[in-house]
Amino acid sequence: MKKILSLFFLCFALYTQAQTDNKIVIGRIDSLYSTVLNETRKCWIYVPDEGANNTFTTQRYPVVYLLDGDAHFHSVVGMMQQLSAVNGNDICPKMIVVGIPNTDRMRDLSPTHVENGPYLTPSMVKTTGGGESFISFIETELMPYIQAKYPTDPYRMLIGHSLGGLLAMHTLVHHTRLFNAYVAIDPSMWWDNQKLLKETKKALAEKQFAGTSLYLGIANTLEPGMNIKKIARDTSQNSLHIRSILELDKILGSNPKNQLRYQSKYYDDDTHGSIPLITEYDALRFIFDFYPMKLSRKDYSDTTTALIDRIEKSYALRSEKMRYTVKPPEAMLNDLGYQALAAKHYALAGHYFKRNMEYYSKSANVYDSYAEYFDAIGDKENAILYYKKSLELNQSNTNALAVLTRLGVNNILEDLKLDQPPTETGDFKAPDLVELIKLDPTFKLDIRYATANNFTHRVVYPEARAFLQRPAAEALTAVSRELKTMGLGLLIFDGYRPWRITKIFWDVTAGKDRIFVANPRKGSRHNRGCAVDLSLYELATGKEVTMTGAYDEFSERSFPTYQGGTDEQRRMRDLLRSKMEAQGFTVDENEWWHFDFKDWKSYRIQNIPFSDIH
């Protein structure tokens, strides 16, 4: 589907925020009731590209869980937009932001209960120690809620500042796998006589943190006259906050064998209050240092597959680092395909569209785009095939309808609405389908529809098997007995065919060629188990006998009355016909290989898969 952006949209596209009623909207406030906390909790939600064009498959995103959410939501969302979208930036992935505002900050963000401590007043400590319950709320209630309601990917990050930074460190130490990455901003490691600091030292020496990243931001909270070198020797309560963080930094940097991916920075020009913004920025650049593709204008002008190879290599690296499959966006490959198509680089366009189809097989758009490529190169058959596939997934695709009409395909929507065999009334015999090779082992199978070697160019049967209703099968066995006396055997192409396969054949065939396929509105005699497609082969050599035309050939050579070909070809074709007619079969007027058994009207149209026939 033609949705072309600017030529260099990946590098130079401008970000546009959602706008509703002349308001700039960057998120929404959601809520859920927590049985763990026994209260309703609000959460502030930002979803990238929300309200954008729905032509493409819904993208899924990693999730940032942001403590003190109401304080940091706007800045983190703005930064995320800037680094992942504005001006074509791909410094970090687009991410959902879940800001968690406080109802009782001292309760929720403190891992342990304290009666007193530095920087604390009596009123502040009353409800402390609810951190574990708050983590349980995040893990067992908030995360499942977000995953169920929003388009999330498995990668998760936790960001906390001050007391929130303390809880982030507590989660890293005691619930390591809950998040892939942690950002601790000037954390309150002095809490409870540095209890978590001691636990962290022990955990870092004993546990493994492979696949986990941590960025630590340290603010300048030094008293006047103090500097970073002198502080280690200071013992005053006023310096306990920064001394605790510097000790944490030392511990974290001294345990490389635990595989924690770690970086820290001391921000000399930032206070405890100003440090969040710059720390979050640096943290994103550190945690996702593998993410940027760093593409240039020259990359976009390359007419080979070098660009998509580079894109796919980059996404393979992202998948490896983030530990789940990260696919190139459908919109990106779609745009690159149309750029190539507009420039008449047809092979390259086809390559982009095909790769997009392989990545997003449930998107109507990818089939529409691939069909447009085939239409551009004059491949009518494949253009029709993929436009139909697009319509199967999205019957509102007016572009596909218009092109199919131009290509001579009509009533396509009515055909697509068919999802069950036609209703039949009357008395019918019970089905008694038998497998042919069990009646006569000399039947040789060449079930083309179990391979891609057929007119649809794809596998439509799950198994290479052939069945007929028992009377038809027994009559075919009688034909085989006669032919054996002549050194010939029956080569079976097809027998019973489930109705849904007939529907597929009709959908992929257009115009005058539909005389060679059955209309699913009426059903096929194959569907009744009373039609067989076959030819002859030499028993001595196993070689197929050459006829006037090939099996499933859509041409006049397929007609049983065709007078072309050699005398021998016509003789063998007519021999097959005479032996089949002697046992109650009638040849189809358009196909020399297709024979209907005389009792076909006695059986209903069937849609039974091969696997259910016993």
Helices and strands as residue ranges (DSSP letters): H 9-12, E 18-20, E 23-25, E 28-34, E 39-46, E 61-67, H 69-84, G 86-88, E 96-100, H 105-108, H 122-125, H 131-137, I 138-142, H 143-149, E 152-161, H 163-174, G 176-178, E 181-185, H 191-206, E 213-219, G 231-233, G 237-239, H 240-253, G 256-258, E 261-267, H 275-287, H 297-301, H 306-322, H 330-342, H 346-359, H 364-376, H 380-393, H 398-406, H 412-416, E 433-435, H 436-439, E 444-445, G 448-450, E 467-469, H 470-484, E 488-494, H 499-507, G 511-516, E 531-538, G 556-558, H 567-582, E 585-587, E 594-597, G 600-602, G 610-612
